[in-house]
């Protein structure tokens, strides 16, 4: 069975989410997601970064399409899985020390800057969601906000 994409069924996308995601992509979301995908590729090449490549890829997907999507623990979605136990906790500690805190801080600053404008409020909220995921991504997965189904 192939993984599902947020655009997999047009009936599941609210018009508001679609418009916000298109604006998000046009004003920087696509470039930011591309950066995440490049980082995931580099991590795969460096063998030692393989455990964190999935987290970078997940961040890229979330950054590409943040409206209408949320994160939940993989354990809640699938039961016990790699990334939800002690190894996932250790991976998140390493991620937090090396990358997570400053990535989350960047999203936080972007959220604060966008929150000063009325039109930027939805995008500020998206940056806050991305900051939380960038801070501690291992052992979490993306699902549709309204349906609770897995994104991919």
VEXFI-175703 format. One line per field, with one value per residue (C-alpha): residue number from 1; residue in one letter; x, y, z. Coordinates in Angstrom, 3 decimals. Last residue first. Example, Ala and Ser with C-alpha at 12.3 -4.5 7.8 and 13.67 -1.06 7.14 Angstrom:
<sites>
i: [2_1]
aa: [s_a]
X: [13.670_12.300]
Y: [-1.060_-4.500]
Z: [7.140_7.800]
</sites>
This chain:
<sites>
i: [152_151_150_149_148_147_146_145_144_143_142_141_140_139_138_137_136_135_134_133_132_131_130_129_128_127_126_125_124_123_122_121_120_119_118_117_116_115_114_113_112_111_110_109_108_107_106_105_104_103_102_101_100_99_98_97_96_95_94_93_92_91_90_89_88_87_86_85_84_83_82_81_80_79_78_77_76_75_74_73_72_71_70_69_68_67_66_65_64_63_62_61_60_59_58_57_56_55_54_53_52_51_50_49_48_47_46_45_44_43_42_41_40_39_38_37_36_35_34_33_32_31_30_29_28_27_26_25_24_23_22_21_20_19_18_17_16_15_14_13_12_11_10_9_8_7_6_5_4_3_2_1]
aa: [x_x_x_x_x_x_x_x_x_x_x_x_x_x_x_x_x_x_x_x_x_x_x_x_x_x_x_x_x_x_x_x_x_x_x_x_x_x_x_x_x_x_x_x_x_x_x_x_x_x_x_x_x_x_x_x_x_x_x_x_x_x_x_x_x_x_x_x_x_x_x_x_x_x_x_x_x_x_x_x_x_x_x_x_x_x_x_x_x_x_x_x_x_x_x_x_x_x_x_x_x_x_x_x_x_x_x_x_x_x_x_x_x_x_x_x_x_x_x_x_x_x_x_x_x_x_x_x_x_x_x_x_x_x_x_x_x_x_x_x_x_x_x_x_x_x_x_x_x_x_x_x]
X: [2.503_-0.125_-1.492_-5.172_-6.439_-9.298_-9.401_-5.766_-4.366_-1.541_2.222_4.449_6.408_9.083_11.933_10.876_11.793_12.644_11.808_8.288_7.654_9.118_7.005_3.813_4.985_5.852_2.354_0.841_2.924_1.679_-1.925_-1.147_0.671_-2.371_-2.945_0.651_2.769_2.394_4.694_7.751_6.969_6.432_9.704_11.529_9.942_10.789_14.429_14.395_13.023_15.904_18.320_17.036_16.717_20.109_23.015_21.687_18.048_18.981_21.289_18.550_15.975_18.122_18.464_14.672_14.216_16.631_14.829_11.434_9.333_11.867_11.698_8.076_5.718_2.075_1.170_-0.578_-0.068_3.480_4.117_3.404_1.221_1.881_-0.582_-1.679_-4.394_-1.934_1.763_2.318_5.962_7.266_5.623_7.108_10.528_10.332_9.500_12.575_14.766_13.401_13.950_17.545_18.246_19.084_21.073_23.421_26.351_26.087_27.116_25.177_21.840_22.435_23.219_19.940_17.981_19.660_18.711_15.101_15.088_16.470_13.835_11.198_12.527_12.473_8.910_7.699_9.118_6.325_4.785_4.623_2.912_0.479_-0.436_-0.712_-2.965_-5.262_-5.516_-6.069_-8.869_-10.516_-10.599_-8.726_-10.302_-12.373_-9.179_-7.989_-4.260_-3.292_-2.011_-0.097_-0.982_1.630_1.370_0.000]
Y: [9.400_11.654_9.220_9.612_11.620_12.957_16.679_17.470_15.046_13.009_13.461_11.171_11.390_9.100_11.434_15.065_16.863_20.553_20.655_19.406_22.095_24.780_23.601_24.070_27.551_28.364_27.316_29.602_32.512_31.683_31.907_35.248_36.834_38.579_40.414_41.583_41.528_37.743_37.316_38.611_36.486_33.381_33.938_34.274_31.037_29.203_30.246_29.181_25.770_25.329_26.518_24.057_21.101_21.065_19.556_19.398_18.660_16.065_14.265_14.274_13.209_10.242_9.218_9.356_7.407_4.763_4.567_3.914_5.702_5.887_2.250_1.180_0.163_0.804_2.276_5.611_6.177_4.823_7.035_10.073_12.687_15.570_17.849_18.536_20.798_23.619_22.691_21.417_21.792_22.400_19.177_17.238_18.754_18.105_14.467_14.292_15.763_13.256_10.396_11.536_11.507_7.803_7.983_10.737_8.415_7.111_10.532_10.030_9.637_12.807_14.713_13.536_14.572_18.006_18.365_17.492_20.018_22.752_21.927_22.342_25.830_26.773_25.482_27.240_30.597_32.879_30.818_27.603_29.325_31.081_27.720_26.160_28.967_28.647_24.852_24.984_27.546_25.547_22.478_19.487_16.062_16.166_16.653_13.154_12.451_16.098_15.454_12.464_8.837_6.134_3.393_0.000]
Z: [4.376_5.950_8.533_9.267_12.242_10.137_10.843_11.489_8.941_10.411_10.674_12.714_15.958_17.396_16.501_16.038_19.320_18.737_15.035_15.818_18.414_16.181_13.237_15.255_16.314_12.690_11.601_14.266_12.957_9.462_10.623_12.331_9.368_7.891_11.168_11.363_14.502_14.705_11.695_13.585_16.654_14.520_12.635_15.966_17.204_13.982_14.357_18.029_17.036_14.590_17.277_19.871_17.546_15.869_17.811_21.378_20.487_17.847_20.295_22.941_20.320_19.301_22.959_23.370_20.155_21.363_24.728_23.115_20.481_17.656_16.678_17.026_19.804_18.896_15.511_16.055_19.771_19.553_16.545_18.726_17.058_14.682_12.914_9.334_7.894_7.386_7.533_3.941_2.845_6.355_7.568_4.644_5.268_9.006_8.241_5.965_8.714_11.239_8.788_8.219_11.974_12.298_9.029_10.262_10.975_7.380_5.996_2.752_4.529_6.552_3.357_1.849_4.947_4.860_1.178_2.064_4.911_2.648_0.028_2.753_3.495_-0.189_-0.615_2.534_1.519_0.364_-2.439_-0.407_2.537_0.186_-1.349_2.113_3.359_0.323_0.668_4.409_3.987_1.200_3.443_2.124_2.673_-0.528_-2.563_-1.674_-1.804_-1.309_2.218_0.819_1.581_1.643_-0.963_0.000]
</sites>
